[in-house]
Amino acid sequence: MNFGKKRNRKILSEKIFFEAGVILFLIIIFILVVANFRIYQKRKELISQINFYKQKIEGLQKNIETLKDDITNVNSKDYLEKVGYEKFNQARPGETVYMFVKEQKEGIKETVPFSPQKEGFFEKIGKFLLNLGVWIKAKF
């Protein structure tokens, strides 16, 4: 009689240990799943950052190439005229440079150069219409 109670207690304690082991196993699995999800989110974020910086690097490399071309052309007369027209709003003697004034919201005026350049007819018309649109928008 006494042996049956001890055996039942032994089976009961084994059952409790088994259930505790299963619960501990499930908790560990849950923790690993949560950690895996966080790692997945972080990986996704880092991949998007990598792609952003790759695009930035490509843009900078293109910029470097254009600067290298500019360095090789720095002594060219055509290049100097182009830079003078585009960046410094200079004109040849006898030419007239027209400037359209564009008002910004804060009341600061920004000038938009319209100078004769070596470009096609359609490019000149496009720039003129763009500056005309800015002027009309500023008036109304």
MDAnalysis code that builds the backbone (N, CA, C; Angstrom):
import MDAnalysis as mda
import numpy as np

u = mda.Universe.empty(420, n_residues=140, atom_resindex=np.repeat(np.arange(140), 3), trajectory=True)
u.add_TopologyAttr("name", ["N", "CA", "C"] * 140)
u.add_TopologyAttr("resid", np.arange(1, 141))
u.add_TopologyAttr("resname", ["MET", "ASN", "PHE", "GLY", "LYS", "LYS", "ARG", "ASN", "ARG", "LYS", "ILE", "LEU", "SER", "GLU", "LYS", "ILE", "PHE", "PHE", "GLU", "ALA", "GLY", "VAL", "ILE", "LEU", "PHE", "LEU", "ILE", "ILE", "ILE", "PHE", "ILE", "LEU", "VAL", "VAL", "ALA", "ASN", "PHE", "ARG", "ILE", "TYR", "GLN", "LYS", "ARG", "LYS", "GLU", "LEU", "ILE", "SER", "GLN", "ILE", "ASN", "PHE", "TYR", "LYS", "GLN", "LYS", "ILE", "GLU", "GLY", "LEU", "GLN", "LYS", "ASN", "ILE", "GLU", "THR", "LEU", "LYS", "ASP", "ASP", "ILE", "THR", "ASN", "VAL", "ASN", "SER", "LYS", "ASP", "TYR", "LEU", "GLU", "LYS", "VAL", "GLY", "TYR", "GLU", "LYS", "PHE", "ASN", "GLN", "ALA", "ARG", "PRO", "GLY", "GLU", "THR", "VAL", "TYR", "MET", "PHE", "VAL", "LYS", "GLU", "GLN", "LYS", "GLU", "GLY", "ILE", "LYS", "GLU", "THR", "VAL", "PRO", "PHE", "SER", "PRO", "GLN", "LYS", "GLU", "GLY", "PHE", "PHE", "GLU", "LYS", "ILE", "GLY", "LYS", "PHE", "LEU", "LEU", "ASN", "LEU", "GLY", "VAL", "TRP", "ILE", "LYS", "ALA", "LYS", "PHE"])
u.atoms.positions = np.array([
    [0.809, -1.195, 0.000],
    [0.000, 0.000, 0.000],
    [0.856, 1.265, 0.000],
    [1.840, 1.206, 0.748],
    [2.716, 2.352, 0.861],
    [3.484, 2.578, -0.441],
    [3.720, 1.507, -1.179],
    [4.484, 1.592, -2.422],
    [3.710, 2.332, -3.503],
    [2.422, 2.214, -3.545],
    [1.579, 2.863, -4.548],
    [1.596, 4.366, -4.409],
    [1.593, 4.863, -3.179],
    [1.606, 6.307, -2.965],
    [2.949, 6.896, -3.412],
    [4.027, 6.180, -3.117],
    [5.341, 6.674, -3.529],
    [5.456, 6.684, -5.048],
    [4.903, 5.655, -5.654],
    [4.957, 5.573, -7.114],
    [4.116, 6.676, -7.735],
    [2.939, 6.956, -7.188],
    [2.091, 8.038, -7.698],
    [2.783, 9.389, -7.544],
    [3.470, 9.571, -6.411],
    [4.187, 10.827, -6.200],
    [5.324, 10.960, -7.208],
    [5.999, 9.846, -7.488],
    [7.103, 9.856, -8.442],
    [6.581, 10.179, -9.836],
    [5.483, 9.570, -10.247],
    [4.878, 9.835, -11.561],
    [4.401, 11.283, -11.626],
    [3.803, 11.769, -10.544],
    [3.324, 13.145, -10.484],
    [4.493, 14.135, -10.581],
    [5.590, 13.876, -9.884],
    [6.747, 14.777, -9.947],
    [7.388, 14.726, -11.339],
    [7.436, 13.546, -11.987],
    [7.954, 13.450, -13.354],
    [7.066, 14.219, -14.316],
    [5.750, 14.156, -14.117],
    [4.805, 14.862, -14.968],
    [4.979, 16.380, -14.805],
    [5.186, 16.831, -13.583],
    [5.385, 18.267, -13.330],
    [6.690, 18.734, -13.982],
    [7.761, 17.952, -13.837],
    [9.034, 18.302, -14.469],
    [8.900, 18.327, -15.995],
    [8.176, 17.379, -16.572],
    [7.967, 17.335, -18.016],
    [7.201, 18.573, -18.488],
    [6.112, 18.908, -17.759],
    [5.313, 20.076, -18.129],
    [6.123, 21.370, -17.969],
    [6.924, 21.449, -16.917],
    [7.778, 22.620, -16.717],
    [8.820, 22.714, -17.843],
    [9.353, 21.569, -18.249],
    [10.317, 21.546, -19.361],
    [9.673, 22.001, -20.665],
    [8.438, 21.542, -20.923],
    [7.723, 21.950, -22.136],
    [7.449, 23.454, -22.106],
    [7.025, 23.963, -20.957],
    [6.742, 25.403, -20.830],
    [8.027, 26.203, -21.018],
    [9.114, 25.754, -20.423],
    [10.410, 26.424, -20.591],
    [10.847, 26.393, -22.052],
    [10.651, 25.263, -22.723],
    [10.982, 25.135, -24.137],
    [10.159, 26.114, -24.980],
    [8.863, 26.222, -24.692],
    [8.002, 27.146, -25.438],
    [8.403, 28.600, -25.194],
    [8.790, 28.925, -23.963],
    [9.243, 30.289, -23.660],
    [10.514, 30.606, -24.435],
    [11.441, 29.655, -24.476],
    [12.688, 29.861, -25.225],
    [12.385, 30.038, -26.714],
    [11.486, 29.229, -27.267],
    [11.095, 29.349, -28.679],
    [10.491, 30.727, -28.939],
    [9.623, 31.198, -28.048],
    [8.994, 32.512, -28.199],
    [10.048, 33.621, -28.190],
    [10.996, 33.527, -27.255],
    [12.066, 34.533, -27.175],
    [12.888, 34.532, -28.463],
    [13.193, 33.342, -28.990],
    [13.968, 33.260, -30.229],
    [13.198, 33.830, -31.420],
    [11.890, 33.594, -31.477],
    [11.076, 34.139, -32.565],
    [11.052, 35.667, -32.497],
    [10.885, 36.217, -31.303],
    [10.882, 37.682, -31.146],
    [12.239, 38.255, -31.535],
    [13.316, 37.620, -31.108],
    [14.654, 38.091, -31.445],
    [14.887, 38.015, -32.953],
    [14.417, 36.944, -33.577],
    [14.558, 36.785, -35.021],
    [13.787, 37.882, -35.764],
    [12.601, 38.221, -35.290],
    [11.803, 39.277, -35.917],
    [12.505, 40.624, -35.807],
    [13.087, 40.902, -34.644],
    [13.826, 42.165, -34.475],
    [15.043, 42.213, -35.387],
    [15.742, 41.105, -35.505],
    [16.903, 41.041, -36.391],
    [16.457, 41.260, -37.836],
    [15.329, 40.677, -38.222],
    [14.795, 40.847, -39.573],
    [14.486, 42.320, -39.849],
    [13.858, 42.997, -38.890],
    [13.540, 44.414, -39.065],
    [14.819, 45.246, -39.172],
    [15.798, 44.972, -38.344],
    [17.055, 45.705, -38.374],
    [17.780, 45.460, -39.694],
    [17.751, 44.222, -40.177],
    [18.385, 43.881, -41.452],
    [17.723, 44.637, -42.595],
    [16.408, 44.701, -42.573],
    [15.662, 45.412, -43.603],
    [16.031, 46.904, -43.595],
    [16.131, 47.486, -42.416],
    [16.513, 48.893, -42.277],
    [17.935, 49.122, -42.792],
    [18.854, 48.225, -42.450],
    [20.236, 48.375, -42.888],
    [20.368, 48.208, -44.397],
    [19.595, 47.311, -44.984],
    [19.625, 47.142, -46.439],
    [19.139, 48.408, -47.131],
    [18.091, 49.032, -46.597],
    [17.611, 50.279, -47.203],
    [18.666, 51.381, -47.061],
    [19.369, 51.428, -45.940],
    [20.441, 52.407, -45.778],
    [21.581, 52.139, -46.755],
    [21.908, 50.868, -46.962],
    [22.963, 50.505, -47.911],
    [22.582, 50.970, -49.313],
    [21.337, 50.732, -49.709],
    [20.889, 51.164, -51.035],
    [20.937, 52.684, -51.167],
    [20.546, 53.400, -50.106],
    [20.587, 54.860, -50.128],
    [22.018, 55.338, -50.326],
    [22.949, 54.768, -49.573],
    [24.336, 55.204, -49.679],
    [24.969, 54.779, -51.001],
    [24.549, 53.649, -51.578],
    [25.037, 53.260, -52.899],
    [24.614, 54.290, -53.943],
    [23.349, 54.744, -53.864],
    [22.881, 55.763, -54.797],
    [23.649, 57.067, -54.605],
    [23.917, 57.400, -53.348],
    [24.673, 58.620, -53.059],
    [26.091, 58.513, -53.620],
    [26.707, 57.356, -53.475],
    [28.057, 57.134, -53.997],
    [28.064, 57.250, -55.512],
    [27.049, 56.665, -56.175],
    [26.970, 56.762, -57.629],
    [26.845, 58.216, -58.074],
    [26.038, 58.997, -57.367],
    [25.903, 60.412, -57.690],
    [27.204, 61.160, -57.515],
    [27.917, 60.843, -56.431],
    [29.203, 61.493, -56.187],
    [30.244, 61.089, -57.236],
    [30.200, 59.832, -57.669],
    [31.137, 59.394, -58.704],
    [30.865, 60.116, -60.018],
    [29.573, 60.313, -60.344],
    [29.241, 61.078, -61.552],
    [29.721, 62.513, -61.406],
    [29.570, 63.069, -60.219],
    [30.034, 64.424, -59.961],
    [31.555, 64.508, -60.116],
    [32.258, 63.495, -59.632],
    [33.715, 63.456, -59.769],
    [34.104, 63.420, -61.241],
    [33.390, 62.629, -62.023],
    [33.691, 62.538, -63.455],
    [33.480, 63.879, -64.145],
    [32.387, 64.576, -63.814],
    [32.153, 65.882, -64.436],
    [33.217, 66.883, -63.994],
    [33.635, 66.808, -62.726],
    [34.696, 67.705, -62.263],
    [36.026, 67.404, -62.951],
    [36.304, 66.123, -63.206],
    [37.523, 65.765, -63.930],
    [37.475, 66.319, -65.348],
    [36.291, 66.225, -65.979],
    [36.135, 66.798, -67.318],
    [36.321, 68.305, -67.284],
    [35.781, 68.940, -66.244],
    [35.942, 70.388, -66.104],
    [37.411, 70.762, -65.926],
    [38.149, 69.956, -65.190],
    [39.574, 70.234, -64.973],
    [40.337, 70.143, -66.294],
    [40.005, 69.146, -67.099],
    [40.705, 69.007, -68.379],
    [40.343, 70.133, -69.337],
    [39.150, 70.714, -69.208],
    [38.704, 71.769, -70.119],
    [38.936, 73.173, -69.577],
    [39.590, 73.322, -68.452],
    [39.682, 74.611, -67.786],
    [40.421, 75.655, -68.636],
    [41.313, 75.248, -69.486],
    [42.051, 76.198, -70.310],
    [41.394, 76.433, -71.665],
    [40.307, 75.768, -71.935],
    [39.613, 75.919, -73.210],
    [38.801, 77.214, -73.218],
    [38.854, 77.947, -74.339],
    [38.125, 79.208, -74.459],
    [36.610, 78.973, -74.428],
    [36.155, 77.909, -75.087],
    [34.716, 77.607, -75.098],
    [34.204, 77.296, -73.691],
    [34.986, 76.558, -72.932],
    [34.582, 76.230, -71.561],
    [34.504, 77.472, -70.694],
    [35.486, 78.359, -70.828],
    [35.483, 79.594, -70.044],
    [34.286, 80.471, -70.394],
    [33.916, 80.520, -71.683],
    [32.724, 81.275, -72.078],
    [31.464, 80.655, -71.484],
    [31.396, 79.341, -71.525],
    [30.231, 78.646, -70.976],
    [30.089, 78.927, -69.480],
    [31.178, 78.839, -68.745],
    [31.142, 79.111, -67.307],
    [30.770, 80.559, -67.053],
    [31.315, 81.459, -67.847],
    [30.985, 82.866, -67.684],
    [29.511, 83.134, -67.905],
    [28.931, 82.519, -68.933],
    [27.509, 82.685, -69.203],
    [26.641, 82.093, -68.091],
    [26.916, 80.848, -67.741],
    [26.026, 80.116, -66.844],
    [26.165, 80.524, -65.374],
    [27.375, 80.668, -64.902],
    [27.564, 80.877, -63.464],
    [27.698, 82.337, -63.071],
    [28.287, 83.141, -63.948],
    [28.596, 84.511, -63.569],
    [27.781, 85.551, -64.333],
    [26.836, 85.092, -65.170],
    [25.934, 85.981, -65.927],
    [26.700, 87.023, -66.730],
    [27.812, 86.643, -67.305],
    [28.594, 87.560, -68.118],
    [28.109, 87.504, -69.556],
    [28.423, 88.551, -70.315],
    [28.055, 88.611, -71.724],
    [29.230, 89.175, -72.505],
    [29.218, 88.916, -73.793],
    [30.238, 89.485, -74.670],
    [29.951, 90.967, -74.860],
    [30.934, 91.712, -75.264],
    [30.687, 93.133, -75.530],
    [29.622, 93.292, -76.623],
    [28.652, 94.115, -76.326],
    [27.570, 94.359, -77.269],
    [26.338, 93.505, -77.010],
    [26.443, 92.460, -76.221],
    [25.283, 91.620, -75.900],
    [24.569, 92.183, -74.681],
    [23.279, 91.917, -74.619],
    [22.481, 92.365, -73.489],
    [22.015, 91.155, -72.704],
    [22.160, 91.208, -71.399],
    [21.717, 90.127, -70.525],
    [20.453, 90.589, -69.823],
    [19.404, 89.817, -69.935],
    [18.139, 90.141, -69.288],
    [17.997, 89.288, -68.031],
    [17.558, 89.914, -66.955],
    [17.365, 89.220, -65.692],
    [15.904, 89.348, -65.283],
    [15.283, 88.255, -64.985],
    [13.924, 88.252, -64.461],
    [14.010, 88.082, -62.953],
    [13.228, 88.848, -62.226],
    [13.261, 88.803, -60.769],
    [12.119, 87.924, -60.302],
    [12.442, 86.988, -59.419],
    [11.454, 86.060, -58.879],
    [11.319, 86.338, -57.393],
    [10.100, 86.616, -56.943],
    [9.875, 86.872, -55.519],
    [9.595, 85.561, -54.807],
    [10.217, 85.411, -53.653],
    [9.952, 84.248, -52.828],
    [8.947, 84.630, -51.753],
    [8.444, 83.654, -51.031],
    [7.415, 83.886, -50.021],
    [7.886, 84.820, -48.910],
    [9.169, 84.768, -48.568],
    [9.675, 85.599, -47.480],
    [9.982, 87.014, -47.948],
    [9.753, 87.307, -49.211],
    [10.022, 88.635, -49.720],
    [11.437, 88.794, -50.240],
    [12.230, 87.742, -50.221],
    [13.589, 87.791, -50.754],
    [13.501, 87.578, -52.251],
    [14.208, 88.403, -53.003],
    [14.149, 88.300, -54.455],
    [15.309, 87.453, -54.950],
    [14.982, 86.577, -55.894],
    [15.985, 85.714, -56.501],
    [16.018, 86.031, -57.986],
    [17.199, 86.212, -58.539],
    [17.293, 86.524, -59.957],
    [17.460, 85.243, -60.748],
    [16.801, 85.203, -61.885],
    [16.905, 84.085, -62.789],
    [17.546, 84.611, -64.060],
    [18.769, 84.191, -64.361],
    [19.449, 84.763, -65.526],
    [18.834, 84.271, -66.828],
    [18.769, 85.167, -67.781],
    [18.354, 84.811, -69.132],
    [19.361, 85.457, -70.055],
    [20.390, 84.723, -70.386],
    [21.446, 85.267, -71.216],
    [21.589, 84.419, -72.468],
    [22.051, 85.034, -73.549],
    [22.236, 84.265, -74.777],
    [23.335, 83.232, -74.585],
    [23.059, 82.018, -74.966],
    [24.035, 80.944, -74.827],
    [24.051, 80.134, -76.107],
    [25.031, 79.287, -76.230],
    [25.108, 78.406, -77.382],
    [24.192, 77.222, -77.153],
    [22.926, 77.408, -77.453],
    [21.963, 76.333, -77.298],
    [20.959, 76.443, -78.428],
    [20.178, 75.420, -78.601],
    [19.229, 75.388, -79.695],
    [18.041, 76.310, -79.491],
    [17.278, 76.418, -80.552],
    [16.105, 77.285, -80.553],
    [15.104, 76.866, -79.484],
    [14.826, 75.571, -79.378],
    [13.810, 75.087, -78.442],
    [14.244, 75.271, -76.984],
    [15.534, 75.143, -76.719],
    [16.019, 75.378, -75.357],
    [15.824, 76.836, -74.957],
    [16.084, 77.758, -75.914],
    [15.897, 79.182, -75.632],
    [14.432, 79.500, -75.386],
    [13.556, 78.941, -76.200],
    [12.115, 79.164, -76.032],
    [11.654, 78.596, -74.693],
    [12.140, 77.415, -74.344],
    [11.766, 76.799, -73.070],
    [12.182, 77.655, -71.879],
    [13.406, 78.156, -71.905],
    [13.865, 79.013, -70.809],
    [13.050, 80.301, -70.748],
    [12.761, 80.877, -71.923],
    [11.981, 82.113, -71.953],
    [10.596, 81.889, -71.362],
    [9.936, 80.785, -71.759],
    [8.600, 80.508, -71.230],
    [8.637, 80.223, -69.730],
    [9.674, 79.553, -69.273],
    [9.819, 79.290, -67.845],
    [9.964, 80.595, -67.073],
    [10.832, 81.473, -67.540],
    [11.018, 82.762, -66.870],
    [9.765, 83.627, -66.967],
    [9.054, 83.545, -68.101],
    [7.806, 84.286, -68.253],
    [6.769, 83.780, -67.257],
    [6.709, 82.463, -67.063],
    [5.782, 81.882, -66.083],
    [6.110, 82.340, -64.669],
    [7.387, 82.410, -64.342],
    [7.803, 82.881, -63.020],
    [7.409, 84.341, -62.843],
    [7.592, 85.137, -63.885],
    [7.255, 86.557, -63.809],
    [5.751, 86.755, -63.626],
    [4.931, 86.004, -64.391],
    [3.479, 86.109, -64.269],
    [3.025, 85.666, -62.899],
    [3.582, 84.598, -62.403],
    [3.222, 84.086, -61.076],
    [3.549, 85.110, -59.980],
    [4.672, 85.823, -60.161],
    [5.056, 86.841, -59.190],
    [4.094, 88.040, -59.226],
    [3.558, 88.331, -60.384],
    [2.650, 89.470, -60.519],
    [1.272, 89.176, -59.946],
    [0.826, 87.967, -60.011],
    [-0.511, 87.616, -59.551],
    [-0.393, 86.740, -58.354],
])
